[in-house]
Amino acid sequence: MLCFNTFLISATPLPLTNAQNSKTRIKTHKIKCIPEAYDDDDDDETESASKNTVAVPHHLKTITSTSNLFVKHCLKLRRSSSYRHSHGSVLVVGTTPIREIYSFQETLQDRPTVECLLVLDKHDVPQDIDGRAIHVIHVSSAVMRKLTGVQSIDSVEVIALMRIPSTFHVVSNSLNDEDRCRLFPFPHRILILDGIQDPGNLGTLLRSATAFRWGGVFLLPGCCDPFNEKALRASRGASFQIPIVSGNWIHVESLRKEFQMKMLAGHPADNQNSNKVHRLSQDFADYVADLPLCLVLGSEGAGLSEESRRACELISIPMAGEFESLNVSVAGGIFMYMLQPENRRVN
């Protein structure tokens, strides 16, 4: 099912109006929404600092001191979720994810909103992202180590300071038809994450969802920030390439009703109640191929929430071994591959 709107060719949602006489239904980073579930602050200065706007120092060409105010700002962007979302900016570390983001944006004939590039001293801007009107600041090895949080920076030559993409939304109130179309322009396959707190798992799931052309990812309460440094590293830039929405079950139910979506949830096989859990198979994948669906995955520790269990049909991955379950990112990759849209499947 396609949700037709002005931006049918592009996966980027239309910006929502913030006019005073309109009823704002969706909050995004642009209006400084700070999702409480993402609050991983470890800096007492974050709250007061987040109220101040920090401009990119365009007059600077080189930074050598780790005490530089702009370096401190970037460090807080890496460490604090609320600071990131307050400023609407994020650090993307490494040539590969930056290149992935650029490559994707170019297919949309769009340019990534890069505020500046921080390049290791005596290194050039990587070829694939050179020749653009971007402010470049060369930094010392001490500054690079501080910003990346690693001692060995042999494989890290560049960091990009980017705006959080417009495809990320935090839903606060009820949704109308227009809202739903803007959130997920192609809602045939939506991945729903239920309390995924490990950023490595969340980032890997975002990467798989993007690779298998799912229409978006919905984050229920308890999920970590998709722009957490570890999530960004695991996603390899996928956080900038797929619609991501943070909300609750009321919003999921609204999407389900609007797009008539089948609700599935990954769950370990239950020998005592095998009739209540579907087994993932090619026959099952063919059966749901034309149906719009949501796939819910729970955390490894707590599993699916009671709400997810009630709302979804359970489905398991058959395993010949004796393990009870798989890592959620591994299981998610298998589910998404088997259930990916039929016309996207590679033979």
C-alpha positions as CSV (number, residue, x, y, z in Angstrom):
1,M,0.0,0.0,0.0
2,L,1.3,3.4,-0.9
3,C,0.4,6.6,0.9
4,F,0.3,9.2,-1.9
5,N,1.3,12.7,-1.3
6,T,3.3,15.5,-2.8
7,F,6.6,13.8,-1.9
8,L,5.8,10.4,-3.4
9,I,9.2,10.3,-5.3
10,S,11.1,11.2,-2.2
11,A,11.2,9.3,1.1
12,T,11.6,12.5,3.0
13,P,8.4,13.6,4.8
14,L,6.9,17.1,4.3
15,P,7.8,19.5,7.1
16,L,4.9,20.2,9.4
17,T,3.7,23.7,10.0
18,N,4.3,25.4,13.3
19,A,2.0,28.3,12.6
20,Q,0.5,29.8,15.8
21,N,-3.1,29.3,14.6
22,S,-2.5,25.6,13.7
23,K,-2.7,22.5,15.9
24,T,0.7,21.0,16.0
25,R,0.4,17.2,16.2
26,I,3.9,16.0,15.6
27,K,7.0,17.3,17.3
28,T,10.4,17.0,15.8
29,H,14.0,18.0,16.6
30,K,13.3,21.3,14.8
31,I,11.2,22.5,17.7
32,K,13.6,21.1,20.3
33,C,11.7,18.1,21.4
34,I,13.7,16.0,23.9
35,P,12.4,12.5,24.2
36,E,12.6,11.4,27.8
37,A,13.3,7.8,26.9
38,Y,16.5,8.9,25.2
39,D,17.9,10.7,28.2
40,D,21.3,9.2,28.7
41,D,23.0,12.3,30.0
42,D,26.2,11.9,32.0
43,D,27.0,15.6,32.2
44,D,25.6,17.9,34.9
45,E,26.1,20.9,32.6
46,T,23.9,19.6,29.8
47,E,20.7,21.1,31.0
48,S,22.0,24.7,31.2
49,A,24.3,24.3,28.2
50,S,21.4,23.0,26.0
51,K,19.7,26.4,26.4
52,N,22.5,28.2,24.6
53,T,22.9,28.1,20.8
54,V,26.4,27.1,19.8
55,A,27.5,28.4,16.4
56,V,30.0,26.7,14.1
57,P,33.2,28.8,14.4
58,H,33.6,29.6,10.7
59,H,36.5,31.8,11.4
60,L,38.5,28.8,12.6
61,K,40.6,26.6,10.3
62,T,42.4,24.6,13.0
63,I,41.7,23.4,16.6
64,T,44.4,21.9,18.7
65,S,43.1,22.2,22.2
66,T,40.6,19.9,23.8
67,S,39.5,22.8,26.0
68,N,38.1,24.7,23.0
69,L,34.4,25.6,23.6
70,F,33.4,24.1,20.2
71,V,35.1,20.9,21.1
72,K,33.2,20.8,24.4
73,H,30.0,21.4,22.5
74,C,30.7,18.5,20.1
75,L,31.6,16.2,23.0
76,K,28.3,16.9,24.6
77,L,26.5,16.1,21.4
78,R,28.2,12.7,21.4
79,R,27.5,12.0,25.1
80,S,24.1,13.4,25.7
81,S,20.8,12.5,24.0
82,S,18.9,15.5,25.3
83,Y,21.7,17.8,24.3
84,R,21.7,16.3,20.8
85,H,17.9,16.7,20.3
86,S,17.9,20.2,21.9
87,H,20.4,21.4,19.3
88,G,19.2,19.2,16.5
89,S,22.7,18.1,15.7
90,V,24.7,14.9,15.8
91,L,28.3,13.8,15.3
92,V,28.9,11.1,12.6
93,V,32.3,9.5,13.1
94,G,34.2,7.9,10.3
95,T,34.5,8.1,6.5
96,T,32.2,5.1,5.7
97,P,29.0,6.2,7.4
98,I,29.5,9.8,6.1
99,R,30.0,8.5,2.6
100,E,26.9,6.3,2.9
101,I,24.8,9.3,4.0
102,Y,26.1,11.4,1.1
103,S,25.5,8.6,-1.4
104,F,21.9,8.2,-0.3
105,Q,21.1,11.9,-0.2
106,E,22.5,12.3,-3.8
107,T,20.0,9.7,-5.1
108,L,17.3,12.0,-3.7
109,Q,19.0,14.9,-5.4
110,D,19.4,16.4,-1.9
111,R,22.4,17.6,0.0
112,P,23.1,16.4,3.6
113,T,22.8,19.2,6.1
114,V,26.4,19.1,7.2
115,E,27.4,22.0,9.5
116,C,31.1,21.2,9.3
117,L,33.8,18.6,8.8
118,L,36.4,17.9,11.5
119,V,39.4,16.4,9.7
120,L,42.5,15.0,11.4
121,D,45.5,17.2,11.0
122,K,47.7,16.4,7.9
123,H,44.9,14.5,6.3
124,D,42.7,15.5,3.3
125,V,39.0,15.5,3.1
126,P,38.0,12.1,1.8
127,Q,37.6,12.2,-2.0
128,D,33.9,11.1,-2.1
129,I,32.8,14.0,0.0
130,D,35.3,16.6,-1.2
131,G,34.6,19.6,-3.5
132,R,31.5,20.7,-1.6
133,A,30.7,24.0,0.1
134,I,31.4,22.7,3.6
135,H,33.4,24.4,6.3
136,V,36.4,22.2,7.2
137,I,38.3,22.4,10.5
138,H,41.5,20.5,10.9
139,V,41.9,19.1,14.4
140,S,44.9,17.7,16.4
141,S,45.1,14.0,17.3
142,A,44.3,14.9,20.9
143,V,41.1,16.5,19.8
144,M,40.1,13.7,17.5
145,R,40.7,11.1,20.4
146,K,38.6,13.3,22.7
147,L,35.7,13.5,20.2
148,T,35.7,9.9,19.1
149,G,36.2,8.5,22.6
150,V,38.8,6.0,21.4
151,Q,42.6,6.0,22.0
152,S,43.5,4.6,18.5
153,I,42.4,6.9,15.8
154,D,44.3,5.2,13.0
155,S,41.0,4.5,11.1
156,V,39.3,7.7,12.0
157,E,40.2,10.7,9.8
158,V,37.0,12.7,9.7
159,I,33.9,13.5,11.8
160,A,30.9,15.3,10.4
161,L,28.7,17.6,12.4
162,M,25.2,17.0,10.8
163,R,21.7,18.1,11.4
164,I,19.3,15.4,12.6
165,P,17.4,14.4,9.5
166,S,13.9,15.5,8.7
167,T,12.8,11.9,8.5
168,F,13.0,11.6,12.3
169,H,9.9,12.5,14.2
170,V,8.7,12.3,17.8
171,V,4.9,12.0,18.0
172,S,3.3,13.7,20.9
173,N,-0.5,13.8,20.2
174,S,-3.1,12.1,18.0
175,L,-2.5,11.5,14.3
176,N,-4.7,12.6,11.4
177,D,-4.5,11.1,7.9
178,E,-2.1,13.8,6.7
179,D,0.3,13.1,9.6
180,R,0.3,9.4,8.9
181,C,1.3,9.9,5.3
182,R,4.1,12.2,6.2
183,L,5.5,9.9,8.8
184,F,5.6,6.8,6.6
185,P,5.2,7.6,2.8
186,F,5.6,3.8,2.0
187,P,3.9,1.9,4.9
188,H,3.8,-1.6,3.4
189,R,6.4,-2.9,5.9
190,I,7.1,-1.1,9.2
191,L,9.5,-2.4,11.9
192,I,8.4,-1.7,15.5
193,L,11.0,-1.8,18.3
194,D,9.7,-2.5,21.8
195,G,12.1,-1.4,24.5
196,I,15.4,-2.1,22.5
197,Q,17.9,-0.4,24.8
198,D,21.2,-1.8,23.4
199,P,22.4,0.8,20.8
200,G,24.4,-1.8,18.9
201,N,21.2,-3.9,18.4
202,L,19.1,-0.9,17.5
203,G,21.6,0.4,15.0
204,T,22.0,-3.0,13.3
205,L,18.2,-3.3,13.0
206,L,18.0,0.1,11.4
207,R,20.7,-1.0,8.9
208,S,18.9,-4.2,8.1
209,A,15.5,-2.4,7.7
210,T,17.2,0.0,5.2
211,A,18.9,-2.8,3.3
212,F,15.7,-4.8,2.9
213,R,13.7,-1.7,1.9
214,W,11.3,-1.6,4.8
215,G,9.2,1.5,4.9
216,G,10.2,2.8,8.3
217,V,11.0,2.1,11.9
218,F,8.7,2.9,14.9
219,L,10.3,3.2,18.3
220,L,8.1,2.4,21.3
221,P,9.0,3.8,24.8
222,G,12.2,2.4,26.3
223,C,14.2,2.4,23.1
224,C,17.6,4.0,23.0
225,D,18.3,7.1,20.9
226,P,18.9,6.1,17.2
227,F,21.5,8.9,17.1
228,N,23.5,7.5,20.0
229,E,27.2,7.1,19.0
230,K,27.1,3.3,19.2
231,A,23.8,3.1,17.3
232,L,25.2,5.4,14.6
233,R,28.3,3.2,14.3
234,A,26.2,0.0,14.0
235,S,23.7,1.6,11.5
236,R,26.4,2.8,9.1
237,G,24.4,5.9,8.3
238,A,21.0,4.1,8.1
239,S,19.6,6.5,10.8
240,F,19.7,9.2,8.0
241,Q,18.2,7.0,5.3
242,I,14.9,5.6,6.7
243,P,11.9,7.2,8.4
244,I,12.1,6.8,12.2
245,V,9.2,7.7,14.4
246,S,9.2,7.7,18.2
247,G,5.8,7.3,19.9
248,N,3.5,4.9,21.8
249,W,1.0,2.1,21.2
250,I,-1.9,4.6,20.6
251,H,0.0,5.9,17.5
252,V,0.8,2.3,16.4
253,E,-2.9,1.5,16.6
254,S,-3.7,4.6,14.6
255,L,-1.3,3.5,11.8
256,R,-2.7,-0.1,11.9
257,K,-6.2,1.0,11.4
258,E,-5.4,3.6,8.7
259,F,-3.3,1.2,6.6
260,Q,-5.1,-2.1,7.6
261,M,-1.8,-3.6,8.7
262,K,-1.3,-7.1,9.9
263,M,0.5,-7.2,13.3
264,L,3.3,-9.7,13.8
265,A,5.7,-10.1,16.7
266,G,8.9,-12.1,16.9
267,H,8.8,-14.6,19.7
268,P,10.7,-17.8,20.6
269,A,9.0,-21.1,19.8
270,D,6.8,-22.3,22.6
271,N,6.5,-26.1,22.7
272,Q,3.7,-26.0,25.2
273,N,1.6,-23.6,23.1
274,S,2.9,-24.3,19.6
275,N,-0.5,-23.6,18.1
276,K,-0.3,-20.0,19.2
277,V,3.0,-19.2,17.5
278,H,3.4,-19.2,13.7
279,R,6.6,-20.7,12.3
280,L,8.5,-18.4,9.8
281,S,8.7,-20.2,6.5
282,Q,8.6,-19.4,2.8
283,D,4.9,-20.4,2.7
284,F,4.1,-18.0,5.5
285,A,6.2,-15.2,3.8
286,D,4.3,-15.8,0.5
287,Y,0.9,-15.7,2.4
288,V,1.6,-12.2,3.8
289,A,3.6,-10.9,0.8
290,D,0.8,-8.6,-0.4
291,L,-0.4,-7.6,3.1
292,P,0.9,-4.4,4.7
293,L,2.3,-5.5,8.0
294,C,4.1,-4.3,11.2
295,L,6.8,-6.5,12.8
296,V,7.4,-6.0,16.5
297,L,10.6,-7.0,18.1
298,G,11.2,-6.9,21.9
299,S,14.4,-6.5,23.9
300,E,16.6,-9.5,24.7
301,G,16.2,-9.1,28.5
302,A,12.5,-8.3,28.9
303,G,11.2,-9.7,25.6
304,L,7.9,-8.4,24.2
305,S,5.7,-6.2,26.4
306,E,2.3,-7.4,27.4
307,E,0.8,-4.9,25.0
308,S,2.7,-6.3,22.1
309,R,1.7,-9.8,23.0
310,R,-2.0,-8.8,23.1
311,A,-1.9,-6.8,19.8
312,C,0.1,-9.2,17.6
313,E,0.2,-12.7,16.2
314,L,3.4,-14.3,17.4
315,I,5.9,-15.8,14.9
316,S,9.1,-17.7,15.6
317,I,12.2,-18.7,13.6
318,P,12.6,-22.5,13.4
319,M,16.0,-23.6,14.8
320,A,17.6,-27.1,14.7
321,G,19.8,-26.2,17.6
322,E,18.9,-26.1,21.3
323,F,19.2,-22.4,21.9
324,E,16.1,-20.8,23.2
325,S,16.4,-17.6,21.1
326,L,18.6,-15.5,18.9
327,N,20.1,-12.1,19.4
328,V,17.4,-9.6,18.5
329,S,19.4,-8.0,15.7
330,V,20.1,-11.4,14.2
331,A,16.5,-12.5,14.5
332,G,15.3,-9.2,13.1
333,G,17.5,-9.5,10.1
334,I,16.1,-13.0,9.3
335,F,12.5,-11.8,9.8
336,M,13.0,-8.7,7.6
337,Y,14.7,-10.7,4.9
338,M,12.0,-13.3,4.7
339,L,9.2,-10.7,5.0
340,Q,10.6,-8.0,2.8
341,P,8.3,-6.7,0.0
342,E,8.0,-9.3,-2.7
343,N,8.9,-6.8,-5.5
344,R,12.1,-5.9,-3.6
345,R,13.4,-9.4,-3.2
346,V,16.6,-10.3,-5.0
347,N,16.7,-13.8,-6.6
